[in-house]
Amino acid sequence: MQIRKLVGLATAVGAGALLLAGQAAAHAKLLTSNPAANAVVAAPKVIILRFKEKVTPAFSGFDLLMVEHNNMKVPVTTVVSKNGTTITGTPQGAFMAGSYKIKWHAASSDGHRMTGDVDFKVK
């Protein structure tokens, strides 16, 4: 009888650990971006970030910075897609040639907040 209790307890602990590991992996990890990291592109009309998990619109978006101008912010309007896995940004105004940085922030449905950068250049 004691062995059954120990096996049952070990099974419950193992299942709980797997459940927590699955939840910990549910972060809003960036999968792809357009422009891609370190790309040299013509002035983009839109910027697209795709995430592994759904993001919470109220806590997700990005800033666009002109690196060569002391990280001056470029006005951009961002929208999270209906399925919640993509943030699309439309820059407001013309791009100048040079280096840019996308500083993104995204909160997944489990409340974890992630941040990151994507650098690219406009020719």
N, C-alpha and C positions, 0 to 999 in steps of 0.2 A: 504494500500500500504506500509506503514511504517513497519508493522508487517512482511510482506513478505521479505522486505529488511533485517530486523534483523534476521529472520530465515535463509535466504540465507547466510548472513555473519557468523552466528553461525555455520552453516553447513560447510562453507569453512574453518573456523578456526579449527573446529574439525577434518576435513579431513587432514589438514596440520599437526596438532599435531600427528595424527596417522602415517602419512608418515614419519615424523621425528623420531618418536619412533621406527618404523620399521628399519630405517637406522641406528639408534644408536645401535640396537640389532645385527647388521651385523658385529660383531667383530669376529676375528679368535680365538674362544674359543676352548681349548683343550678338546676333548671328551674322548679319550682313549690313553693309551700308552702301549707299549710292549718293555721292562718290565714295569709292572704296578707300580704305586707309592708304595713305601715301600716294594716291593717284594724282596724275597731272591731267586736268580736264578743262574743257571750255566752260564758261560760266554756267553753272547748273540753274535750271528754272525751278527745280524742286530738289529737296534733299530727303532721302528715305532711309529710315533705320528700321530693321526687322529684328524682333526679339524672339527668344526661345519660348517664353511664357507670355500670357496676357499681362498687360500693364494697366495700371489704374490711371485714367486720363487726368484726374485732378492733381496727381503727383508725378507726372511724366512729361518730358519735353526736352528741348535742348536750346542752347545759345550758340550762335555762330559768331566767331571772333576773327578779326583781321590781325594775324600774328605780327606782321611788320609795322603795324600802327598801334603798338602797345596794347594788344588784345582788345582793340575797340570793338564793341558789339555792333553787329549788323542786324538791323531789324528783321525778324522772321516770324511768321505766323505758323504755329504748329497745330496739328490735328492728329488724334489717335484714331485708327481705323475701327470699323464696327466690330471686327473680330478681336480687337485689342492687342494685336501682335506687331503692329506697324505704327510708327510715328512719321508723318510726312510734314515737312516744313517748306513754306514758300517764302523765299527771301523777298524783302520789300525794298527794291532799288537795284541798281546796277552793281555788278562785281568789278573790282579792279584786279589787274593781274597781281599775283602774289600768293602768300601762304595763308591758309585758313585753318581754324580748329573748330570742330563741333564738340561742345562740352555737353554731354547728355546726362540725364538723370531719369530713372524709371523705378517705380514701385510696383512690385508684383502683387497679385491678389492676396498673398499671405502677409503683406505689409513690409516685406524686406525691400530696402531701397538700395539700388545699385547706381554707380556713376562710371563714366569713362570718357575718353577722348578719341576723336577720329581726326587725323591731320590730312589735308590735301592741298594741292596747289591749283590755281587758276592761271592758265596761260594767256 
